[in-house]
Amino acid sequence: MQQRTLGRQGLVASAIGYGAMGISLGYGPGDDAEGAAAIRRARELGVTHFDTAELYGWGANEKIVGRTVAPFRDEITIATKFGFTREMGTDSRPDHIRDVLDNSLRYLGVDHVDVLYQHRVDPDVPIEDVAGTVKELIEAGKVKYFGLSEAGPQTIRRAHAVQPVSVLQTEYSLFERDVEELFPVLRELGIGFVAYSPLGRGFITGTAKPAGEYDPTDMRNHDPRWQPGNYEKNLDAVRRFADLAAAKDATVAQLAIAWLLAQGDDIVPIPGTRSPARVEENTAAADLRLTPADLDAIAEILPTGGFGARYAGGAVPTWI
Protein backbone atom coordinates (compact mmCIF):
# COMPACT_ATOMS: atom_id res chain seq x y z
CA MET A 1 0.00 0.00 0.00
CA GLN A 2 1.34 3.40 -0.97
CA GLN A 3 1.65 6.08 1.70
CA ARG A 4 0.43 9.67 1.42
CA THR A 5 1.40 12.78 3.36
CA LEU A 6 -1.46 14.77 4.87
CA GLY A 7 -0.51 18.30 5.79
CA ARG A 8 2.89 19.75 6.59
CA GLN A 9 3.21 18.59 10.19
CA GLY A 10 4.32 15.03 9.47
CA LEU A 11 1.10 13.02 9.26
CA VAL A 12 1.53 10.04 6.92
CA ALA A 13 -1.27 7.62 6.09
CA SER A 14 -1.88 4.71 3.78
CA ALA A 15 -3.44 5.83 0.49
CA ILE A 16 -6.65 4.11 1.58
CA GLY A 17 -7.71 4.20 5.22
CA TYR A 18 -10.48 2.50 7.16
CA GLY A 19 -13.58 4.19 8.57
CA ALA A 20 -14.97 2.31 11.56
CA MET A 21 -18.30 4.12 12.03
CA GLY A 22 -20.42 1.47 10.33
CA ILE A 23 -19.42 -1.17 12.86
CA SER A 24 -21.50 0.66 15.47
CA LEU A 25 -23.71 3.26 13.83
CA GLY A 26 -25.85 4.09 10.85
CA TYR A 27 -26.11 0.87 8.89
CA GLY A 28 -28.35 -1.42 10.90
CA PRO A 29 -27.35 -3.80 13.70
CA GLY A 30 -23.60 -4.03 14.11
CA ASP A 31 -21.42 -7.08 14.53
CA ASP A 32 -18.41 -6.36 16.70
CA ALA A 33 -16.60 -9.58 15.82
CA GLU A 34 -17.05 -9.10 12.10
CA GLY A 35 -16.00 -5.47 12.40
CA ALA A 36 -12.87 -6.47 14.27
CA ALA A 37 -12.09 -9.02 11.56
CA ALA A 38 -12.44 -6.29 8.93
CA ILE A 39 -10.01 -4.05 10.84
CA ARG A 40 -7.46 -6.85 11.13
CA ARG A 41 -7.76 -7.65 7.42
CA ALA A 42 -7.28 -3.99 6.56
CA ARG A 43 -4.04 -3.91 8.51
CA GLU A 44 -2.85 -7.13 6.83
CA LEU A 45 -3.40 -5.44 3.47
CA GLY A 46 -1.34 -2.38 4.37
CA VAL A 47 -3.91 0.03 5.80
CA THR A 48 -2.31 2.24 8.45
CA HIS A 49 -4.99 4.88 9.07
CA PHE A 50 -8.02 4.01 11.21
CA ASP A 51 -10.84 6.46 11.87
CA THR A 52 -13.33 6.44 14.75
CA ALA A 53 -15.19 8.98 16.95
CA GLU A 54 -16.86 9.47 20.28
CA LEU A 55 -20.19 9.78 18.48
CA TYR A 56 -20.01 6.26 17.08
CA GLY A 57 -21.66 4.53 20.00
CA TRP A 58 -20.39 6.92 22.68
CA GLY A 59 -17.23 4.93 23.27
CA ALA A 60 -18.39 1.58 21.92
CA ASN A 61 -16.71 2.04 18.55
CA GLU A 62 -13.50 3.35 20.09
CA LYS A 63 -13.36 0.28 22.34
CA ILE A 64 -13.68 -2.07 19.35
CA VAL A 65 -11.01 -0.19 17.44
CA GLY A 66 -8.70 0.01 20.45
CA ARG A 67 -8.93 -3.69 21.29
CA THR A 68 -8.43 -4.75 17.70
CA VAL A 69 -5.48 -2.53 16.84
CA ALA A 70 -3.68 -3.07 20.16
CA PRO A 71 -1.23 -5.65 18.72
CA PHE A 72 -0.12 -3.22 16.01
CA ARG A 73 -0.94 0.15 17.53
CA ASP A 74 2.58 1.51 17.01
CA GLU A 75 2.40 0.73 13.28
CA ILE A 76 -0.72 2.81 12.56
CA THR A 77 -2.40 6.15 13.04
CA ILE A 78 -5.65 6.45 14.99
CA ALA A 79 -8.02 9.36 14.39
CA THR A 80 -10.94 10.22 16.63
CA LYS A 81 -13.27 13.18 17.07
CA PHE A 82 -15.01 15.45 19.59
CA GLY A 83 -17.78 17.98 19.35
CA PHE A 84 -21.20 16.36 19.48
CA THR A 85 -23.54 16.02 22.43
CA ARG A 86 -25.81 13.05 23.07
CA GLU A 87 -28.72 15.27 22.03
CA MET A 88 -26.91 15.74 18.68
CA GLY A 89 -26.05 19.32 19.45
CA THR A 90 -22.51 20.68 19.40
CA ASP A 91 -20.12 21.31 22.28
CA SER A 92 -16.53 22.31 21.61
CA ARG A 93 -15.90 24.17 24.85
CA PRO A 94 -12.28 23.64 25.95
CA ASP A 95 -13.18 21.66 29.09
CA HIS A 96 -15.48 19.43 27.06
CA ILE A 97 -12.75 18.78 24.49
CA ARG A 98 -10.38 17.72 27.26
CA ASP A 99 -12.99 15.44 28.85
CA VAL A 100 -13.88 13.79 25.54
CA LEU A 101 -10.23 13.17 24.70
CA ASP A 102 -9.54 11.62 28.10
CA ASN A 103 -12.51 9.32 27.59
CA SER A 104 -11.32 8.44 24.09
CA LEU A 105 -7.83 7.61 25.31
CA ARG A 106 -9.36 5.32 27.93
CA TYR A 107 -11.74 3.64 25.47
CA LEU A 108 -8.99 3.15 22.89
CA GLY A 109 -6.49 1.98 25.51
CA VAL A 110 -3.78 4.35 24.26
CA ASP A 111 -1.75 7.20 25.69
CA HIS A 112 -2.27 9.46 22.66
CA VAL A 113 -4.26 9.72 19.46
CA ASP A 114 -2.61 10.62 16.19
CA VAL A 115 -5.37 12.85 14.84
CA LEU A 116 -7.98 14.71 16.87
CA TYR A 117 -10.79 16.20 14.80
CA GLN A 118 -13.45 18.70 15.67
CA HIS A 119 -16.36 16.62 14.39
CA ARG A 120 -18.55 19.61 13.54
CA VAL A 121 -17.95 23.33 13.88
CA ASP A 122 -19.57 24.73 17.03
CA PRO A 123 -21.18 28.11 16.31
CA ASP A 124 -21.06 29.00 20.00
CA VAL A 125 -17.32 28.50 20.53
CA PRO A 126 -14.71 30.56 18.66
CA ILE A 127 -12.61 28.29 16.50
CA GLU A 128 -9.52 30.00 17.95
CA ASP A 129 -10.46 28.57 21.36
CA VAL A 130 -10.85 25.12 19.85
CA ALA A 131 -7.53 25.29 18.04
CA GLY A 132 -5.82 26.65 21.14
CA THR A 133 -7.12 23.78 23.25
CA VAL A 134 -5.94 21.19 20.74
CA LYS A 135 -2.58 22.97 20.61
CA GLU A 136 -2.28 22.49 24.37
CA LEU A 137 -3.16 18.81 24.01
CA ILE A 138 -0.51 18.41 21.33
CA GLU A 139 2.05 20.08 23.58
CA ALA A 140 1.00 17.71 26.38
CA GLY A 141 1.67 14.69 24.16
CA LYS A 142 -1.93 13.48 24.10
CA VAL A 143 -2.47 14.36 20.43
CA LYS A 144 -0.14 14.52 17.44
CA TYR A 145 -2.15 16.28 14.73
CA PHE A 146 -5.17 18.61 14.54
CA GLY A 147 -8.04 17.97 12.16
CA LEU A 148 -11.32 19.63 11.22
CA SER A 149 -14.44 18.04 9.77
CA GLU A 150 -17.05 19.76 7.60
CA ALA A 151 -15.43 23.17 8.11
CA GLY A 152 -15.46 26.09 5.66
CA PRO A 153 -12.67 28.34 4.39
CA GLN A 154 -12.83 31.10 7.00
CA THR A 155 -12.97 28.58 9.84
CA ILE A 156 -10.06 26.64 8.40
CA ARG A 157 -7.92 29.76 8.04
CA ARG A 158 -8.69 31.00 11.55
CA ALA A 159 -7.96 27.64 13.13
CA HIS A 160 -4.79 27.16 11.10
CA ALA A 161 -3.45 30.52 12.33
CA VAL A 162 -3.56 29.25 15.93
CA GLN A 163 -2.61 25.59 15.47
CA PRO A 164 -1.66 24.23 12.03
CA VAL A 165 -4.40 21.99 10.69
CA SER A 166 -3.03 18.77 9.21
CA VAL A 167 -6.21 17.43 7.67
CA LEU A 168 -9.81 18.26 6.79
CA GLN A 169 -12.35 15.44 6.69
CA THR A 170 -15.55 15.88 4.70
CA GLU A 171 -17.81 13.74 2.53
CA TYR A 172 -16.42 13.26 -0.98
CA SER A 173 -17.29 10.74 -3.65
CA LEU A 174 -18.53 10.39 -7.21
CA PHE A 175 -21.91 11.35 -5.72
CA GLU A 176 -20.74 14.31 -3.61
CA ARG A 177 -18.40 16.94 -5.08
CA ASP A 178 -19.18 20.16 -3.21
CA VAL A 179 -16.01 20.00 -1.12
CA GLU A 180 -13.90 20.50 -4.24
CA GLU A 181 -14.50 24.24 -3.80
CA LEU A 182 -12.32 24.06 -0.67
CA PHE A 183 -9.36 22.34 -2.31
CA PRO A 184 -7.59 25.58 -3.33
CA VAL A 185 -7.61 26.75 0.31
CA LEU A 186 -6.39 23.40 1.57
CA ARG A 187 -3.57 23.29 -0.94
CA GLU A 188 -2.60 26.89 -0.27
CA LEU A 189 -2.27 26.14 3.44
CA GLY A 190 -0.79 22.67 2.99
CA ILE A 191 -3.68 20.76 4.56
CA GLY A 192 -4.44 17.17 3.59
CA PHE A 193 -7.91 15.80 2.92
CA VAL A 194 -9.67 12.67 4.18
CA ALA A 195 -12.77 11.62 2.24
CA TYR A 196 -15.52 9.99 4.27
CA SER A 197 -18.36 8.05 2.65
CA PRO A 198 -16.22 7.57 -0.48
CA LEU A 199 -18.67 4.96 -1.75
CA GLY A 200 -21.75 7.11 -1.27
CA ARG A 201 -22.78 5.24 1.91
CA GLY A 202 -22.66 2.00 -0.02
CA PHE A 203 -24.68 3.12 -3.04
CA ILE A 204 -21.58 2.96 -5.26
CA THR A 205 -21.05 -0.73 -4.60
CA GLY A 206 -23.78 -2.18 -6.80
CA THR A 207 -25.73 -3.39 -3.77
CA ALA A 208 -28.13 -0.47 -3.20
CA LYS A 209 -31.77 -1.20 -2.39
CA PRO A 210 -34.66 1.28 -2.38
CA ALA A 211 -35.37 3.21 0.81
CA GLY A 212 -37.56 1.18 3.13
CA GLU A 213 -35.88 -2.13 2.35
CA TYR A 214 -33.12 -1.70 4.94
CA ASP A 215 -33.20 -2.45 8.65
CA PRO A 216 -35.27 0.23 10.45
CA THR A 217 -32.11 1.54 12.14
CA ASP A 218 -30.32 2.05 8.82
CA MET A 219 -29.95 5.73 7.90
CA ARG A 220 -30.24 4.98 4.21
CA ASN A 221 -33.99 4.58 4.60
CA HIS A 222 -34.10 8.37 5.00
CA ASP A 223 -31.18 9.40 2.77
CA PRO A 224 -32.46 11.58 -0.11
CA ARG A 225 -30.34 9.66 -2.60
CA TRP A 226 -32.38 6.55 -1.92
CA GLN A 227 -35.78 8.20 -2.34
CA PRO A 228 -37.97 7.61 -5.42
CA GLY A 229 -36.81 9.70 -8.36
CA ASN A 230 -33.26 10.13 -7.09
CA TYR A 231 -32.78 6.41 -6.49
CA GLU A 232 -33.44 5.41 -10.07
CA LYS A 233 -31.12 8.08 -11.50
CA ASN A 234 -28.32 7.17 -9.11
CA LEU A 235 -28.80 3.49 -9.83
CA ASP A 236 -28.46 4.13 -13.55
CA ALA A 237 -25.23 6.07 -12.98
CA VAL A 238 -23.77 3.24 -10.91
CA ARG A 239 -24.66 0.72 -13.61
CA ARG A 240 -22.80 2.84 -16.16
CA PHE A 241 -19.82 3.13 -13.81
CA ALA A 242 -19.89 -0.65 -13.40
CA ASP A 243 -19.56 -1.07 -17.16
CA LEU A 244 -16.49 1.18 -17.15
CA ALA A 245 -15.04 -0.74 -14.22
CA ALA A 246 -15.63 -4.11 -15.86
CA ALA A 247 -13.62 -2.98 -18.87
CA LYS A 248 -10.68 -2.55 -16.48
CA ASP A 249 -11.31 -5.85 -14.65
CA ALA A 250 -12.39 -3.87 -11.60
CA THR A 251 -15.52 -3.45 -9.51
CA VAL A 252 -17.54 -0.26 -9.36
CA ALA A 253 -16.35 0.32 -5.78
CA GLN A 254 -12.74 0.07 -6.91
CA LEU A 255 -13.41 2.51 -9.74
CA ALA A 256 -14.96 4.99 -7.29
CA ILE A 257 -12.03 4.80 -4.87
CA ALA A 258 -9.45 4.99 -7.66
CA TRP A 259 -11.23 8.11 -8.95
CA LEU A 260 -10.81 9.74 -5.54
CA LEU A 261 -7.13 8.83 -5.40
CA ALA A 262 -6.69 10.39 -8.84
CA GLN A 263 -7.99 13.76 -7.61
CA GLY A 264 -4.74 14.49 -5.78
CA ASP A 265 -1.97 12.79 -3.84
CA ASP A 266 -3.06 14.70 -0.73
CA ILE A 267 -6.37 12.81 -0.55
CA VAL A 268 -7.03 9.65 1.50
CA PRO A 269 -10.45 7.96 1.30
CA ILE A 270 -11.63 5.96 4.32
CA PRO A 271 -14.21 3.42 3.13
CA GLY A 272 -15.93 1.57 5.94
CA THR A 273 -17.21 -1.97 5.98
CA ARG A 274 -17.85 -4.80 8.39
CA SER A 275 -16.78 -7.36 5.78
CA PRO A 276 -13.18 -8.56 5.41
CA ALA A 277 -13.99 -9.45 1.79
CA ARG A 278 -15.11 -5.88 1.12
CA VAL A 279 -11.90 -4.62 2.73
CA GLU A 280 -9.96 -6.72 0.23
CA GLU A 281 -12.00 -5.27 -2.63
CA ASN A 282 -11.61 -1.69 -1.43
CA THR A 283 -7.89 -1.79 -0.76
CA ALA A 284 -7.21 -3.31 -4.19
CA ALA A 285 -8.30 0.04 -5.64
CA ALA A 286 -4.91 1.43 -4.65
CA ASP A 287 -3.46 -0.48 -7.61
CA LEU A 288 -6.07 0.63 -10.15
CA ARG A 289 -4.80 3.33 -12.50
CA LEU A 290 -7.27 5.51 -14.36
CA THR A 291 -6.31 7.11 -17.65
CA PRO A 292 -7.40 10.59 -18.75
CA ALA A 293 -9.92 8.84 -21.01
CA ASP A 294 -11.29 6.95 -18.01
CA LEU A 295 -11.67 10.18 -16.04
CA ASP A 296 -13.42 11.83 -18.97
CA ALA A 297 -15.84 8.92 -19.24
CA ILE A 298 -16.61 9.15 -15.52
CA ALA A 299 -17.19 12.91 -15.80
CA GLU A 300 -19.60 12.35 -18.66
CA ILE A 301 -21.77 10.07 -16.50
CA LEU A 302 -21.88 12.33 -13.41
CA PRO A 303 -20.25 15.67 -14.13
CA THR A 304 -21.21 17.32 -10.83
CA GLY A 305 -22.28 14.49 -8.52
CA GLY A 306 -25.27 12.31 -7.79
CA PHE A 307 -28.96 13.04 -7.36
CA GLY A 308 -30.38 14.10 -4.01
CA ALA A 309 -28.97 15.97 -1.03
CA ARG A 310 -26.50 14.10 1.15
CA TYR A 311 -28.55 14.57 4.32
CA ALA A 312 -32.29 14.78 4.90
CA GLY A 313 -34.16 17.62 6.54
CA GLY A 314 -31.67 20.40 5.96
CA ALA A 315 -28.97 18.71 8.03
CA VAL A 316 -26.21 19.46 5.52
CA PRO A 317 -23.47 21.35 7.40
CA THR A 318 -22.98 25.02 6.53
CA TRP A 319 -19.39 25.88 5.63
CA ILE A 320 -18.16 29.27 6.76
C-alpha positions in Angstrom: 0.0 0.0 0.0 1.3 3.4 -1.0 1.7 6.1 1.7 0.4 9.7 1.4 1.4 12.8 3.4 -1.5 14.8 4.9 -0.5 18.3 5.8 2.9 19.8 6.6 3.2 18.6 10.2 4.3 15.0 9.5 1.1 13.0 9.3 1.5 10.0 6.9 -1.3 7.6 6.1 -1.9 4.7 3.8 -3.4 5.8 0.5 -6.6 4.1 1.6 -7.7 4.2 5.2 -10.5 2.5 7.2 -13.6 4.2 8.6 -15.0 2.3 11.6 -18.3 4.1 12.0 -20.4 1.5 10.3 -19.4 -1.2 12.9 -21.5 0.7 15.5 -23.7 3.3 13.8 -25.9 4.1 10.9 -26.1 0.9 8.9 -28.4 -1.4 10.9 -27.4 -3.8 13.7 -23.6 -4.0 14.1 -21.4 -7.1 14.5 -18.4 -6.4 16.7 -16.6 -9.6 15.8 -17.0 -9.1 12.1 -16.0 -5.5 12.4 -12.9 -6.5 14.3 -12.1 -9.0 11.6 -12.4 -6.3 8.9 -10.0 -4.1 10.8 -7.5 -6.9 11.1 -7.8 -7.6 7.4 -7.3 -4.0 6.6 -4.0 -3.9 8.5 -2.8 -7.1 6.8 -3.4 -5.4 3.5 -1.3 -2.4 4.4 -3.9 0.0 5.8 -2.3 2.2 8.4 -5.0 4.9 9.1 -8.0 4.0 11.2 -10.8 6.5 11.9 -13.3 6.4 14.8 -15.2 9.0 16.9 -16.9 9.5 20.3 -20.2 9.8 18.5 -20.0 6.3 17.1 -21.7 4.5 20.0 -20.4 6.9 22.7 -17.2 4.9 23.3 -18.4 1.6 21.9 -16.7 2.0 18.6 -13.5 3.3 20.1 -13.4 0.3 22.3 -13.7 -2.1 19.4 -11.0 -0.2 17.4 -8.7 0.0 20.4 -8.9 -3.7 21.3 -8.4 -4.8 17.7 -5.5 -2.5 16.8 -3.7 -3.1 20.2 -1.2 -5.6 18.7 -0.1 -3.2 16.0 -0.9 0.1 17.5 2.6 1.5 17.0 2.4 0.7 13.3 -0.7 2.8 12.6 -2.4 6.2 13.0 -5.6 6.4 15.0 -8.0 9.4 14.4 -10.9 10.2 16.6 -13.3 13.2 17.1 -15.0 15.4 19.6 -17.8 18.0 19.3 -21.2 16.4 19.5 -23.5 16.0 22.4 -25.8 13.1 23.1 -28.7 15.3 22.0 -26.9 15.7 18.7 -26.0 19.3 19.5 -22.5 20.7 19.4 -20.1 21.3 22.3 -16.5 22.3 21.6 -15.9 24.2 24.8 -12.3 23.6 26.0 -13.2 21.7 29.1 -15.5 19.4 27.1 -12.7 18.8 24.5 -10.4 17.7 27.3 -13.0 15.4 28.9 -13.9 13.8 25.5 -10.2 13.2 24.7 -9.5 11.6 28.1 -12.5 9.3 27.6 -11.3 8.4 24.1 -7.8 7.6 25.3 -9.4 5.3 27.9 -11.7 3.6 25.5 -9.0 3.2 22.9 -6.5 2.0 25.5 -3.8 4.3 24.3 -1.7 7.2 25.7 -2.3 9.5 22.7 -4.3 9.7 19.5 -2.6 10.6 16.2 -5.4 12.9 14.8 -8.0 14.7 16.9 -10.8 16.2 14.8 -13.4 18.7 15.7 -16.4 16.6 14.4 -18.5 19.6 13.5 -18.0 23.3 13.9 -19.6 24.7 17.0 -21.2 28.1 16.3 -21.1 29.0 20.0 -17.3 28.5 20.5 -14.7 30.6 18.7 -12.6 28.3 16.5 -9.5 30.0 18.0 -10.5 28.6 21.4 -10.9 25.1 19.8 -7.5 25.3 18.0 -5.8 26.7 21.1 -7.1 23.8 23.2 -5.9 21.2 20.7 -2.6 23.0 20.6 -2.3 22.5 24.4 -3.2 18.8 24.0 -0.5 18.4 21.3 2.1 20.1 23.6 1.0 17.7 26.4 1.7 14.7 24.2 -1.9 13.5 24.1 -2.5 14.4 20.4 -0.1 14.5 17.4 -2.2 16.3 14.7 -5.2 18.6 14.5 -8.0 18.0 12.2 -11.3 19.6 11.2 -14.4 18.0 9.8 -17.1 19.8 7.6 -15.4 23.2 8.1 -15.5 26.1 5.7 -12.7 28.3 4.4 -12.8 31.1 7.0 -13.0 28.6 9.8 -10.1 26.6 8.4 -7.9 29.8 8.0 -8.7 31.0 11.5 -8.0 27.6 13.1 -4.8 27.2 11.1 -3.5 30.5 12.3 -3.6 29.3 15.9 -2.6 25.6 15.5 -1.7 24.2 12.0 -4.4 22.0 10.7 -3.0 18.8 9.2 -6.2 17.4 7.7 -9.8 18.3 6.8 -12.3 15.4 6.7 -15.6 15.9 4.7 -17.8 13.7 2.5 -16.4 13.3 -1.0 -17.3 10.7 -3.7 -18.5 10.4 -7.2 -21.9 11.4 -5.7 -20.7 14.3 -3.6 -18.4 16.9 -5.1 -19.2 20.2 -3.2 -16.0 20.0 -1.1 -13.9 20.5 -4.2 -14.5 24.2 -3.8 -12.3 24.1 -0.7 -9.4 22.3 -2.3 -7.6 25.6 -3.3 -7.6 26.8 0.3 -6.4 23.4 1.6 -3.6 23.3 -0.9 -2.6 26.9 -0.3 -2.3 26.1 3.4 -0.8 22.7 3.0 -3.7 20.8 4.6 -4.4 17.2 3.6 -7.9 15.8 2.9 -9.7 12.7 4.2 -12.8 11.6 2.2 -15.5 10.0 4.3 -18.4 8.1 2.6 -16.2 7.6 -0.5 -18.7 5.0 -1.7 -21.8 7.1 -1.3 -22.8 5.2 1.9 -22.7 2.0 0.0 -24.7 3.1 -3.0 -21.6 3.0 -5.3 -21.0 -0.7 -4.6 -23.8 -2.2 -6.8 -25.7 -3.4 -3.8 -28.1 -0.5 -3.2 -31.8 -1.2 -2.4 -34.7 1.3 -2.4 -35.4 3.2 0.8 -37.6 1.2 3.1 -35.9 -2.1 2.4 -33.1 -1.7 4.9 -33.2 -2.4 8.7 -35.3 0.2 10.5 -32.1 1.5 12.1 -30.3 2.1 8.8 -30.0 5.7 7.9 -30.2 5.0 4.2 -34.0 4.6 4.6 -34.1 8.4 5.0 -31.2 9.4 2.8 -32.5 11.6 -0.1 -30.3 9.7 -2.6 -32.4 6.6 -1.9 -35.8 8.2 -2.3 -38.0 7.6 -5.4 -36.8 9.7 -8.4 -33.3 10.1 -7.1 -32.8 6.4 -6.5 -33.4 5.4 -10.1 -31.1 8.1 -11.5 -28.3 7.2 -9.1 -28.8 3.5 -9.8 -28.5 4.1 -13.5 -25.2 6.1 -13.0 -23.8 3.2 -10.9 -24.7 0.7 -13.6 -22.8 2.8 -16.2 -19.8 3.1 -13.8 -19.9 -0.6 -13.4 -19.6 -1.1 -17.2 -16.5 1.2 -17.1 -15.0 -0.7 -14.2 -15.6 -4.1 -15.9 -13.6 -3.0 -18.9 -10.7 -2.5 -16.5 -11.3 -5.9 -14.7 -12.4 -3.9 -11.6 -15.5 -3.4 -9.5 -17.5 -0.3 -9.4 -16.3 0.3 -5.8 -12.7 0.1 -6.9 -13.4 2.5 -9.7 -15.0 5.0 -7.3 -12.0 4.8 -4.9 -9.5 5.0 -7.7 -11.2 8.1 -9.0 -10.8 9.7 -5.5 -7.1 8.8 -5.4 -6.7 10.4 -8.8 -8.0 13.8 -7.6 -4.7 14.5 -5.8 -2.0 12.8 -3.8 -3.1 14.7 -0.7 -6.4 12.8 -0.5 -7.0 9.6 1.5 -10.5 8.0 1.3 -11.6 6.0 4.3 -14.2 3.4 3.1 -15.9 1.6 5.9 -17.2 -2.0 6.0 -17.9 -4.8 8.4 -16.8 -7.4 5.8 -13.2 -8.6 5.4 -14.0 -9.4 1.8 -15.1 -5.9 1.1 -11.9 -4.6 2.7 -10.0 -6.7 0.2 -12.0 -5.3 -2.6 -11.6 -1.7 -1.4 -7.9 -1.8 -0.8 -7.2 -3.3 -4.2 -8.3 0.0 -5.6 -4.9 1.4 -4.7 -3.5 -0.5 -7.6 -6.1 0.6 -10.2 -4.8 3.3 -12.5 -7.3 5.5 -14.4 -6.3 7.1 -17.7 -7.4 10.6 -18.8 -9.9 8.8 -21.0 -11.3 6.9 -18.0 -11.7 10.2 -16.0 -13.4 11.8 -19.0 -15.8 8.9 -19.2 -16.6 9.2 -15.5 -17.2 12.9 -15.8 -19.6 12.3 -18.7 -21.8 10.1 -16.5 -21.9 12.3 -13.4 -20.3 15.7 -14.1 -21.2 17.3 -10.8 -22.3 14.5 -8.5 -25.3 12.3 -7.8 -29.0 13.0 -7.4 -30.4 14.1 -4.0 -29.0 16.0 -1.0 -26.5 14.1 1.1 -28.5 14.6 4.3 -32.3 14.8 4.9 -34.2 17.6 6.5 -31.7 20.4 6.0 -29.0 18.7 8.0 -26.2 19.5 5.5 -23.5 21.4 7.4 -23.0 25.0 6.5 -19.4 25.9 5.6 -18.2 29.3 6.8 
